[in-house]
Amino acid sequence: MHINRIAIIGAGTMGRGIAQVFAQAGLEVLLYDSDPDALAQSLATITERLRQQCVKGHLQEAACATALDALQGIERLEAIDADMIIEVVPERLDLKLDIFSHLRQVAQARTILASNTSGLDISALAQASGRPDKVIGMHFFNPPPIMPLIEVVRASETSEETFVAVIALAERLGKTPIPVANSPGFVANRILFPMINEAIYALAEGVASAADIDRVLVLGASHPLGPLALADFVGLDVTLDILDSFARRFDNAKYCPCPLLREMVDRGELGRKTGQGFFSYP
Ligand SMILES: NC(=O)c1ccc[n+]([C@@H]2O[C@H](COP(=O)([O-])OP(=O)(O)OC[C@H]3O[C@@H](n4cnc5c(N)ncnc54)[C@H](O)[C@@H]3O)[C@@H](O)[C@H]2O)c1
C-alpha cells in the first residue's frame, strides 16, 4: 500500500513537526487540533519554518511552494479521506482511546491508524479502532524534522501489510525506522525516562546543582544534552505522564516519579514551553 495522504490529529509540539516532515517529503497533509488557536499557530509555525529552510537553501523554492500547498488545516474530524491517520494528542490513554473509537466511525476502511505515543499500549488502541490489523505505533523523536529515528511499534494484531507500508513510509521520509515490540516505553523511553527521573532525585537530594548534573552526563558520558535539559525540552508534564504510566504498567515502584517533578508540574513549571523548568528560558 502506497501512502500519499496523511491526516494528523493534534498540532502541538510533535504534531506540527511531523506535519512539516510529511509536507517536505511531498505528501498531502491534513492537520487537525481540537483547539483552533493551536491549529492556527501550528500552521503559521510550519509555514515560517518551511520558508526559513528555503531562505537557508536547504529546500528549493518550488519544493517549498509544493509543501505549503500540500498542507491544510481541518476544523472537524468527520469523513476523513486519508491513507493514514496519525494521532499526536497528549500522552493520556483515555484521550487516545476516545480518538481511536471515533476514528472507527469516521475513517475509511482502508486507512492505517498510527499513534505517536511515547509508550502507551498499541494493542489497547487497536481494540478501540475496530480494525486492529491496521493499527501501529509510529514514534517520532523531538524535533521531528531533525531526529533521524522512528520506532515502529508492531502490536500482536498489526498485519504484515501495515508494518511493511509504515517501514516504507518512514524510509521515504529519509528516516531510519527501527522495529520494536509493544512494551511500555518501547526502547528509547524505557531507558531515557528512568535516567531523567534519577537525575531529578539526585537534584532533590542535593547531590549536585541542575547545571552540574547535566555537565556530568555531557562531559562524562558524551550525552549531547543533560537529562534535566532534556526533560525541560520534552516538557515536565509529558515526562510526568510517561513515568506515571511506566509505574502503573510495570507495577514496579522503581519507575515512580520523583516528588520534585510532580511539585514542579503542579506549579506550572513545565520546561521550555512555559519558560521555566530545571532551567530558565527567558
Ligand atoms: N514532546 C516530546 O518530546 C515527544 C516526543 C515523542 C513523542 N511524544 C508524544 O507525542 C504526543 C503529543 O505530545 P506533544 O508533546 O506534541 O503534546 P502537546 O501538548 O505539545 O500537543 C498536543 C496537542 O493535542 C491537542 N489535543 C488535545 N486533545 C485533542 C483532541 N481530543 N483532538 C485533537 N487534538 C487534541 C492539543 O490542543 C495540543 O495542541 C504524546 O503522545 C507524546 O507522548 C512527545
The ligand as an SDF file (V2000), in Angstrom:
LIG
                    3D

 44 48  0  0  0  0  0  0  0  0999 V2000
    7.1980   16.2300   23.3830 N   0  0  0  0  0  0  0  0  0  0  0  0
    8.0550   15.2910   23.0090 C   0  0  0  0  0  0  0  0  0  0  0  0
    9.2900   15.4570   23.0950 O   0  0  0  0  0  0  0  0  0  0  0  0
    7.5390   13.9870   22.4390 C   0  0  0  0  0  0  0  0  0  0  0  0
    8.4360   13.1470   21.7480 C   0  0  0  0  0  0  0  0  0  0  0  0
    7.9500   11.9490   21.1730 C   0  0  0  0  0  0  0  0  0  0  0  0
    6.6060   11.6090   21.3370 C   0  0  0  0  0  0  0  0  0  0  0  0
    5.7680   12.4510   22.0300 N   0  0  0  0  0  0  0  0  0  0  0  0
    4.3590   12.0440   22.1350 C   0  0  0  0  0  0  0  0  0  0  0  0
    3.6060   12.7960   21.1860 O   0  0  0  0  0  0  0  0  0  0  0  0
    2.2780   13.0240   21.6910 C   0  0  0  0  0  0  0  0  0  0  0  0
    1.9990   14.5170   21.7070 C   0  0  0  0  0  0  0  0  0  0  0  0
    2.9440   15.1670   22.5190 O   0  0  0  0  0  0  0  0  0  0  0  0
    3.2510   16.7430   22.3490 P   0  0  0  0  0  0  0  0  0  0  0  0
    4.4900   16.9910   23.1060 O   0  0  0  0  0  0  0  0  0  0  0  0
    3.1410   17.1260   20.9010 O   0  0  0  0  0  0  0  0  0  0  0  0
    1.9880   17.3410   23.1370 O   0  0  0  0  0  0  0  0  0  0  0  0
    1.4370   18.8660   23.0890 P   0  0  0  0  0  0  0  0  0  0  0  0
    0.7160   19.0530   24.3610 O   0  0  0  0  0  0  0  0  0  0  0  0
    2.5010   19.8150   22.6660 O   0  0  0  0  0  0  0  0  0  0  0  0
    0.3710   18.8270   21.8750 O   0  0  0  0  0  0  0  0  0  0  0  0
   -0.8360   18.0690   21.9190 C   0  0  0  0  0  0  0  0  0  0  0  0
   -1.8740   18.7670   21.0460 C   0  0  0  0  0  0  0  0  0  0  0  0
   -3.0270   17.9200   21.0040 O   0  0  0  0  0  0  0  0  0  0  0  0
   -4.1770   18.7530   21.0550 C   0  0  0  0  0  0  0  0  0  0  0  0
   -5.3070   17.9550   21.5220 N   0  0  0  0  0  0  0  0  0  0  0  0
   -5.6320   17.6240   22.8010 C   0  0  0  0  0  0  0  0  0  0  0  0
   -6.7350   16.8540   22.7910 N   0  0  0  0  0  0  0  0  0  0  0  0
   -7.1110   16.6990   21.4900 C   0  0  0  0  0  0  0  0  0  0  0  0
   -8.1600   16.0060   20.8390 C   0  0  0  0  0  0  0  0  0  0  0  0
   -9.0720   15.3080   21.5260 N   0  0  0  0  0  0  0  0  0  0  0  0
   -8.2510   16.0760   19.4880 N   0  0  0  0  0  0  0  0  0  0  0  0
   -7.3420   16.7990   18.7820 C   0  0  0  0  0  0  0  0  0  0  0  0
   -6.3160   17.4770   19.3390 N   0  0  0  0  0  0  0  0  0  0  0  0
   -6.1950   17.4040   20.6790 C   0  0  0  0  0  0  0  0  0  0  0  0
   -3.7920   19.8900   21.9900 C   0  0  0  0  0  0  0  0  0  0  0  0
   -4.6230   21.0340   21.7670 O   0  0  0  0  0  0  0  0  0  0  0  0
   -2.3310   20.1320   21.5880 C   0  0  0  0  0  0  0  0  0  0  0  0
   -2.2160   21.1120   20.5680 O   0  0  0  0  0  0  0  0  0  0  0  0
    2.2410   12.3590   23.0710 C   0  0  0  0  0  0  0  0  0  0  0  0
    1.7280   11.0620   22.9370 O   0  0  0  0  0  0  0  0  0  0  0  0
    3.7090   12.3410   23.4820 C   0  0  0  0  0  0  0  0  0  0  0  0
    3.9900   11.3230   24.4130 O   0  0  0  0  0  0  0  0  0  0  0  0
    6.1950   13.6220   22.5650 C   0  0  0  0  0  0  0  0  0  0  0  0
  1  2  1  0
  2  3  2  0
  2  4  1  0
  4  5  1  0
  4 44  2  0
  5  6  2  0
  6  7  1  0
  7  8  2  0
  8  9  1  0
  8 44  1  0
  9 10  1  0
  9 42  1  0
 10 11  1  0
 11 12  1  0
 11 40  1  0
 12 13  1  0
 13 14  1  0
 14 15  2  0
 14 16  1  0
 14 17  1  0
 17 18  1  0
 18 19  2  0
 18 20  1  0
 18 21  1  0
 21 22  1  0
 22 23  1  0
 23 24  1  0
 23 38  1  0
 24 25  1  0
 25 26  1  0
 25 36  1  0
 26 27  1  0
 26 35  1  0
 27 28  2  0
 28 29  1  0
 29 30  1  0
 29 35  2  0
 30 31  1  0
 30 32  2  0
 32 33  1  0
 33 34  2  0
 34 35  1  0
 36 37  1  0
 36 38  1  0
 38 39  1  0
 40 41  1  0
 40 42  1  0
 42 43  1  0
M  CHG  2   8   1  16  -1
M  END
$$$$
